[in-house]
Amino acid sequence: MTSIATLGSHCALQVLKGAKDEGFKTILVCEKKREKLYRRFKFIDKLILVDTFSELSECSSQLKDDDAIIIPHGTLISQMNSSQIESIKIPVFGNKWILRWESDRKMKEKLMVESNLNVPKTIHNPKDIGTLVIAKRHGAAGGKGYFLATSEKDYNKKRDKLIAQGIIKGDNDLYLQEYAFGVSAYLQYFYSPLTEELEFFGVDRRYESDIDGLGRIPALQQMDIDLIPSFNVIGNSPMVLRESLLDEVYSMGERFVDTAKRLVAPGMNGPFCLEGVYDDNGKFTTFEFSARIVAGTNLYVDGSPYSTFLYDEPMSMGRRIAREIKKAKK
């Protein structure tokens, strides 16, 4: 019997609950420190306990015995490098090769630009900073270590502080991008290679600490604080778009899928997310993509306003993944 497995973090509960709803055996690769949490949920059939997630490769024989398919999410990318992920011998849902494109900022930019998405300008040298920029770490860092800068001097001061804190090692850990102003929106999609159809599944916003908390502090007091605000994601909130924006939402997703097929076979199969902001004219600027399920889908374990238009039953992204596996087996 085929099993569905994932790492115990990020969106594991949604993934395994959806798998159980579709009739699969469920397996959680779980760090020992989180065992108590996950033992609470009866839809998890089996826990494989590890000290750290880097031991995933050592679990291969157990996962093979259970005919397991691994569902990747952000924790997998943050805990393993691209070569380690690509060397996984257990079947991985989606396209494990595209996760390298997500983790490498230059490859990520290439995929977005060739998808004809509106992308912020990349700043290749701190000396060229002439406007507000955001410095980002490579990979799935969840916003930790990101910071804003308005000049080379400002950049160097904040970079050096993060180096001293051990969060980054140097300039090579950072990618500079012009800051895009607007309302943040994270667009959740699912592409099925079985039907060759793109589904728009939902949209969310993210609460990022400490940058969101700063808005509650008066400007004069903000100026007196020696702080590099963190963009570390704490949680997500639901969002519904103006209906007039939906046509372009689908067009962007379709262009992204078509480009992924051309650049990184077999393409962008399964869940993904285009992440960016809407300006005052309703134009979307894409500053990131995630080539797998994102944690914002945890909002919609009973379905979103958009998945409800597609399915006459509660359909989370986790359950949608499991249903695709079930269809593929048939």
Secondary structure, DSSP 8 states (H G I E B T S, - for coil): --EEEEESSTTHHHHHHHHHHTT-EEEEEEEGGGHHHHTT-TT--EEEEESSGGGGGGGHHHHHHTTEEE---HHHHHHS-HHHHHT--S-BSS-TTHHHHHHSHHHHHHHHHHTT-----EE-SGGG--S-EEEEESSS-TTTT-EEESSHHHHHHHHHHHHHTTS--SGGGEEEEE---SEEEEEEEEEETTTTEEEEEEEEEEEEEETTGGGGS-HHHHHT------EEEEEEEE----GGGHHHHHHHHHHHHHHHHHHSTT-S-EEEEEEEEE-TTS-EEEEEEESS--GGGGGGTT--TTHHHH-SS---HHHHHHHHHHHHH-
